[in-house]
């Protein structure tokens, strides 16, 4: 039962985290955001010491259950490794120096404020980029296929969604991470967890002292090696009858596969071995009817996960009702605009792991991952698809690392995250000699005024000190290819 419980728990946690990134309706993000906040590194950066202590205590009691059930990247490795077949592993010596080297690189980059390095190694953020940049577009595309089919049947309950790539650097990082992690998983099971992942190294140190560990009863062991072949962490040496607890990810494959009851998941404080503990039902060796049933159950679980994660692949379409005649291009801003509540680019860089959850959850489609500079992979605002609405604080609600501090709509309405800048040479009141009031009419704080003589088109003037930087003016500006009014970020956000 231990193995079944672990699989069910991992499936539920994995499905919940996937839903966080692919939920286009925004209904589940507030209620499921806790799944991102119980990840170890984001909780540490957010100062959630209770969660960090809880994970440490869980590891000291049960071993690396976090790696087996709560970490989404670990579940991805299990899914890929399962497709490569089981009973194919063999014991390998621990790569202690390599693990310590990656842990040192991670710790140094975290303390030195080099977010790009530690965000690439952090497991939850690595999965987040894969979910946001690879899985979410597939999910949205599948939703559009369903919307198209529904419309043909005369049902308009399913609305199409916008499918677009929100950051080339994040897409590249996601693709490379999936290729590396997937290749290692296909070939060597949990090698990434036990050779590269800094979280696995830290929890591996704690699991050496865990209360419950897999234990081999030497008197009952027949040295058949089946437990070693089933161990995806390659931490069981059947010949010597030893288990490396620091690399064991508590998958319980070994406990279920032993036909002689020689291996158990037991307390280190007990004097007895396997015969003193209730054993889960043994997994028969390859080729038996029992294995066929278990393989069928495993395929059902994997199919359910795929059904939750990827509904289909097809051509997406834009949800925009009035397509632009000329594609709008984004301004190269002198100062990046960070989400409201991030305070400054420096404060954001110190905590943000680049998981892309805020980018995926943004209902206004104004957040995207930065493609350049020291803030690469971190969220920045861009107004080609919408603007930052006053009553929306979703990004601050879902951020698991505390990089975007919680704000209320009332506070946000008076928070300056940027300043509007007008380029009159590009304004259609100058280039085309036509009257345009779009920016002045949509401006939420009403800080854009139209001035000029009555016998000519009035030109916009902005009160930069009272501008909140919401980007509504830039979004509606009809000038192409660049808007005649755009928002520049501020060095530090402030109340106005």
C-alpha positions in Angstrom: 0.0 0.0 0.0 2.9 2.4 0.6 3.7 2.5 -3.1 0.1 3.0 -4.1 -0.3 5.8 -1.6 2.8 7.5 -2.9 1.6 7.3 -6.5 -1.8 8.7 -5.7 -0.4 11.5 -3.6 2.1 12.4 -6.3 -0.6 12.3 -9.0 -2.8 14.7 -7.0 0.0 17.1 -6.3 1.3 17.0 -9.8 -2.2 17.6 -11.3 -2.8 20.5 -8.9 0.4 22.2 -9.8 -0.2 21.7 -13.6 -3.6 23.2 -13.2 -2.0 26.3 -11.7 -0.1 26.9 -14.9 -2.7 26.0 -17.5 -5.9 27.4 -15.8 -7.0 30.0 -18.4 -10.1 30.8 -16.5 -8.3 32.0 -13.4 -10.7 30.2 -11.1 -8.2 27.8 -9.5 -5.1 30.0 -9.1 -6.1 31.5 -5.7 -7.2 28.2 -4.2 -4.3 26.1 -5.5 -1.5 28.6 -5.0 -0.6 26.9 -1.8 0.9 24.0 -3.8 3.6 26.3 -5.1 4.1 27.9 -1.7 5.0 24.5 -0.1 8.0 24.0 -2.4 11.2 24.2 -0.4 13.2 26.9 -2.1 10.3 29.3 -2.7 9.2 28.9 0.9 12.8 29.6 2.0 13.0 32.8 -0.1 9.5 33.9 1.2 10.6 33.5 4.8 8.0 30.8 5.4 10.0 29.1 8.2 7.1 26.9 9.2 6.9 25.3 5.8 10.7 24.8 5.7 10.7 23.3 9.1 7.8 21.1 8.1 9.6 19.7 5.1 12.8 19.1 7.2 10.8 17.3 9.8 9.0 15.2 7.2 12.3 14.2 5.8 13.8 13.4 9.2 10.9 11.1 9.9 10.0 9.5 6.5 13.0 10.2 4.2 12.7 12.1 0.9 8.9 11.9 0.6 9.1 15.5 -0.7 11.2 14.4 -3.7 8.9 11.5 -4.4 5.5 13.1 -4.1 5.6 16.9 -3.7 8.2 17.9 -6.2 6.7 18.2 -9.6 10.0 17.8 -11.4 10.5 14.5 -9.5 7.1 13.3 -10.8 8.1 14.2 -14.4 11.3 12.1 -14.0 9.1 9.2 -12.8 6.7 9.5 -15.7 9.6 9.6 -18.2 11.5 6.8 -16.5 8.4 4.6 -16.3 8.0 4.7 -20.1 11.6 3.4 -20.4 10.7 0.3 -18.4 11.4 -1.0 -14.9 13.8 -3.7 -13.6 16.5 -2.0 -15.6 18.5 -0.2 -13.0 21.7 -1.1 -11.2 23.6 0.2 -8.2 25.9 3.1 -8.8 28.3 4.8 -6.4 27.3 8.2 -5.0 28.5 11.2 -6.9 29.3 13.1 -3.7 31.7 15.7 -5.2 29.3 16.5 -8.1 26.4 16.9 -5.7 28.4 19.3 -3.5 29.7 21.2 -6.5 26.2 21.9 -7.8 25.0 22.8 -4.3 27.9 25.2 -3.9 27.1 26.9 -7.2 23.4 27.2 -6.2 24.2 28.6 -2.8 26.8 31.1 -4.2 24.5 32.4 -6.9 21.6 32.7 -4.4 23.7 34.7 -2.0 25.5 36.7 -4.7 22.2 37.7 -6.3 22.7 35.9 -9.6 19.1 34.8 -10.2 19.7 33.2 -13.6 22.0 30.5 -12.2 20.0 29.4 -9.2 16.7 29.6 -11.1 18.0 27.1 -13.6 18.9 24.6 -10.9 15.9 25.1 -8.6 13.6 22.1 -9.3 10.1 23.7 -8.9 11.1 26.7 -11.1 12.5 24.4 -13.7 9.2 22.6 -13.9 7.3 25.8 -13.8 9.0 27.0 -17.0 8.2 23.7 -18.6 4.5 24.0 -17.6 4.2 27.7 -18.5 6.1 27.6 -21.9 5.5 24.0 -23.1 2.4 22.6 -21.4 0.2 25.8 -21.2 0.3 26.5 -24.9 -0.7 22.9 -25.6 -3.5 23.2 -23.1 -4.8 26.5 -24.6 -4.5 25.0 -28.1 -6.6 22.0 -27.0 -9.1 24.4 -25.5 -9.3 26.2 -28.8 -9.9 22.9 -30.7 -12.8 22.2 -28.3 -14.1 25.7 -28.8 -14.0 25.3 -32.6 -15.8 22.0 -32.4 -18.4 23.4 -30.0 -19.1 26.3 -32.4 -19.6 23.9 -35.3 -22.2 22.1 -33.1 -23.9 25.4 -32.3 -22.6 25.6 -28.7 -20.7 28.8 -27.7 -20.1 27.9 -24.1 -16.4 27.3 -24.6 -14.5 30.5 -25.4 -11.3 30.5 -27.4 -8.1 31.6 -25.7 -5.1 33.4 -26.8 -2.0 31.3 -27.6 1.3 33.2 -27.7 4.8 32.7 -26.5 5.6 35.0 -23.5 9.4 34.8 -23.5 12.0 33.2 -25.8 14.6 32.8 -23.1 12.1 31.1 -20.9 11.0 28.8 -23.8 14.6 27.9 -24.5 15.4 27.2 -20.8 12.3 25.0 -20.6 13.1 23.0 -23.7 16.7 22.5 -22.7 15.7 21.5 -19.1 13.2 19.0 -20.4 15.7 17.5 -22.8 18.4 17.1 -20.1 16.1 15.9 -17.3 14.2 13.7 -19.7 17.4 12.2 -21.1 18.8 11.4 -17.6 15.5 10.0 -16.5 15.1 7.8 -19.5 18.6 6.4 -19.0 19.2 6.5 -15.3 16.0 7.2 -13.4 16.5 9.8 -10.6 20.1 10.7 -11.6 19.1 14.4 -11.8 17.8 14.3 -8.2 20.9 12.6 -6.9 23.6 14.3 -8.9 22.4 17.9 -9.9 19.4 19.0 -7.8 20.5 21.1 -4.8 17.2 20.4 -3.0 17.9 16.7 -3.4 21.4 17.1 -2.0 20.1 19.0 1.1 17.2 16.6 1.8 19.6 13.7 1.1 21.8 14.8 3.9 18.8 14.9 6.3 17.4 11.6 5.1 20.6 9.9 6.3 19.2 10.3 9.8 15.5 9.7 8.9 13.6 7.6 11.4 12.1 5.3 8.7 14.3 3.8 6.0 14.3 0.8 3.7 16.1 -2.0 5.5 17.3 -5.4 4.2 17.0 -8.5 6.4 20.2 -10.4 5.5 18.9 -13.7 6.7 15.9 -13.6 4.4 17.6 -12.0 1.4 18.4 -14.4 -1.5 20.6 -12.0 -3.3 18.3 -12.1 -6.4 19.0 -8.4 -7.1 15.4 -7.6 -8.0 15.2 -4.7 -5.5 18.4 -3.3 -7.0 16.9 -3.5 -10.5 13.7 -1.8 -9.4 15.5 1.1 -7.5 15.2 4.2 -9.8 17.6 6.0 -7.4 20.3 3.3 -8.0 21.0 3.4 -4.2 20.5 -0.4 -3.4 23.6 -2.6 -3.5 22.0 -6.1 -3.4 25.4 -7.8 -3.2 26.4 -6.1 0.1 22.8 -5.8 1.3 23.0 -2.0 1.9 20.8 1.0 1.0 22.1 4.5 0.6 19.5 6.4 2.5 20.8 9.8 1.3 19.8 8.9 -2.3 16.6 7.0 -1.6 13.6 9.0 -2.8 11.0 6.9 -0.8 9.3 5.5 -3.9 8.9 2.1 -2.1 9.5 0.1 -5.3 12.0 -2.1 -3.6 9.7 -2.9 -0.7 6.9 -4.1 -3.0 9.1 -6.0 -5.4 10.9 -8.3 -3.0 9.4 -11.8 -3.2 11.0 -13.0 0.0 10.0 -10.3 2.4 13.6 -9.4 2.9 13.3 -5.6 2.6 11.0 -3.4 4.6 10.4 0.3 5.3 11.0 0.3 9.0 12.2 2.3 11.9 15.9 2.5 12.6 15.2 2.3 16.3 13.6 -1.2 16.1 15.8 -4.2 16.5 13.8 -6.5 14.2 13.8 -6.5 10.4 11.3 -7.3 7.7 9.4 -10.0 9.6 8.3 -7.5 12.3 6.5 -5.2 9.9 3.6 -5.6 7.6 4.8 -5.9 4.1 3.0 -4.4 1.1 1.9 -6.9 -1.5 4.9 -8.0 -3.5 5.3 -6.9 -7.1 5.9 -10.1 -9.1 8.9 -10.2 -11.4 8.6 -9.4 -15.1 6.4 -11.7 -17.2 3.8 -12.7 -14.6 0.1 -11.9 -14.6 0.5 -9.8 -11.5 2.9 -7.5 -13.2 0.5 -7.1 -16.1 -2.2 -5.9 -13.8 0.2 -3.5 -12.1 1.4 -2.2 -15.4 -2.2 -1.7 -16.4 -2.8 0.3 -13.2 0.3 2.3 -13.8 -0.7 3.1 -17.4 -4.1 4.2 -16.1 -2.4 6.6 -13.6 -0.1 8.0 -16.3 -3.1 8.4 -18.7 -4.9 10.3 -16.0 -2.0 12.6 -15.6 -1.7 13.2 -19.3 -5.4 13.8 -19.5 -5.0 16.5 -16.8 -1.9 18.0 -18.4 -2.3 17.9 -22.2 -5.8 17.8 -23.7 -4.6 17.9 -27.3 -2.4 19.6 -29.9 -3.8 21.7 -32.8 -3.5 25.2 -34.2 -4.4 28.0 -31.8 -6.1 31.3 -32.6 -6.2 34.7 -31.2 -9.1 35.8 -29.0 -8.8 39.4 -30.1 -12.0 40.6 -31.7 -10.4 43.3 -33.8 -7.0 42.3 -35.2 -4.4 45.0 -35.8 -3.7 45.8 -39.4 0.0 46.2 -38.6 1.7 44.2 -35.9 2.6 46.3 -32.9 6.2 46.1 -31.7 7.3 46.4 -28.1 9.4 49.4 -26.9 12.9 48.8 -25.7 12.4 50.3 -22.2 15.3 52.0 -20.5 14.0 50.7 -17.1 12.0 47.4 -17.0 8.6 47.5 -15.4 8.3 45.0 -12.6 5.0 43.7 -11.2 3.2 45.9 -8.5 4.4 44.7 -5.1 7.9 43.8 -6.4 9.2 47.2 -5.2 12.2 47.3 -7.6 14.1 45.2 -10.1 16.8 44.6 -7.5 14.3 43.4 -4.9 12.6 41.2 -7.5 16.0 39.7 -8.6 16.9 38.8 -5.0 13.9 36.5 -4.5 12.4 35.6 -7.9 13.2 32.1 -9.1 11.7 32.6 -12.6 9.0 29.9 -12.2 6.6 31.8 -14.5 3.6 31.2 -12.3 2.7 34.9 -12.2 3.1 35.1 -16.0 0.7 32.2 -16.4 -1.8 33.4 -13.9 -2.0 37.0 -15.1 -5.6 37.5 -16.4 -4.7 40.6 -18.2 -1.8 39.1 -20.3 0.6 41.9 -19.4 3.3 39.8 -17.8 6.0 38.0 -19.7 9.5 36.6 -19.0 12.4 38.9 -19.7 14.7 37.8 -22.5 17.8 39.8 -21.6 19.8 41.4 -18.9 20.3 40.4 -15.3 16.6 39.9 -14.9 16.4 37.2 -17.6 13.5 34.7 -17.0 12.0 37.1 -14.4 8.6 38.8 -15.0 8.3 42.2 -16.6 5.3 44.1 -17.9 4.5 44.6 -21.6 1.3 46.1 -22.9 0.8 44.6 -26.4 -2.0 42.4 -25.2 -3.6 44.4 -22.4 -2.9 46.6 -19.4 -2.5 46.2 -15.7 -5.9 46.7 -14.2 -6.3 48.5 -10.9 -8.5 45.8 -9.3 -6.2 42.8 -10.2 -3.6 41.6 -7.7 -3.3 38.0 -8.9 0.4 38.0 -9.3 1.0 39.0 -5.7 -1.5 36.3 -4.6 0.2 33.4 -6.4 3.9 34.3 -6.0 5.4 31.5 -3.9 8.8 33.1 -3.2 7.7 36.5 -1.8 9.3 38.3 -4.8 6.0 40.0 -5.4 4.7 41.2 -2.0 0.9 41.0 -1.4 -0.9 44.2 -2.2 -4.6 45.2 -2.1 -6.5 46.8 -5.0 -6.8 50.0 -2.9 -3.0 50.2 -2.4 -2.3 49.3 -6.0 -4.6 52.1 -7.3 -2.1 54.6 -5.8 1.1 52.7 -6.5 3.5 54.0 -9.2 5.2 51.2 -11.1 6.1 53.4 -14.1 5.6 56.6 -15.9 4.1 57.3 -19.3 6.3 58.9 -21.9 4.8 60.6 -25.0 6.6 60.6 -28.3 4.7 63.3 -30.2 6.6 62.6 -33.5 4.8 59.3 -33.6 1.3 60.5 -32.5 -1.3 60.4 -35.2 -2.4 63.9 -34.2 1.0 65.0 -35.7 1.6 62.4 -38.4 -1.9 62.2 -39.8 -3.4 65.5 -38.5 -6.4 63.7 -37.0 -8.0 64.0 -33.6 -7.4 61.1 -31.2 -8.5 60.9 -27.6 -7.9 57.2 -26.9 -5.1 57.6 -24.3 -6.9 60.4 -22.4 -10.2 58.6 -22.3 -8.9 55.2 -21.0 -6.4 56.6 -18.5 -7.6 55.2 -15.1 -6.0 58.0 -12.9 -7.0 60.7 -15.4 -3.5 62.1 -15.7 -3.5 62.6 -19.5 -4.8 65.9 -20.8 -5.4 67.1 -24.4 -4.0 70.6 -25.0 -3.7 72.8 -28.1 -5.6 75.3 -30.1 -9.3 74.7 -31.0 -8.6 74.8 -34.8 -6.1 71.8 -34.7 -6.0 68.3 -33.2 -5.2 68.5 -29.5 -2.1 66.7 -28.4 -1.7 64.6 -25.2 0.2 65.8 -22.2 0.9 63.5 -19.2 1.3 64.4 -15.6 4.2 61.9 -15.0 4.3 62.4 -11.2 0.8 61.1 -10.8 1.0 58.4 -13.4 0.7 54.9 -12.1 2.3 53.2 -15.1 -0.7 50.8 -15.7 0.0 50.9 -19.5 -3.6 51.4 -20.5 -2.6 54.4 -22.7 0.2 52.4 -24.4 -2.2 49.5 -25.0 -4.9 51.5 -26.8 -2.6 53.8 -28.8 -3.3 53.3 -32.5 0.1 54.4 -33.7 2.2 51.7 -35.4 4.6 50.0 -35.4 5.4 51.6 -32.0 2.9 53.3 -29.7 3.3 57.0 -29.5 3.0 56.7 -25.7 4.8 54.1 -23.7 5.6 53.4 -20.1 9.1 53.4 -18.6 9.7 51.7 -15.3 10.7 53.5 -12.1 13.8 52.7 -10.0 11.6 52.0 -7.0 7.9 51.7 -6.7 6.1 54.3 -4.5 2.7 55.5 -3.3 1.4 58.6 -5.0 
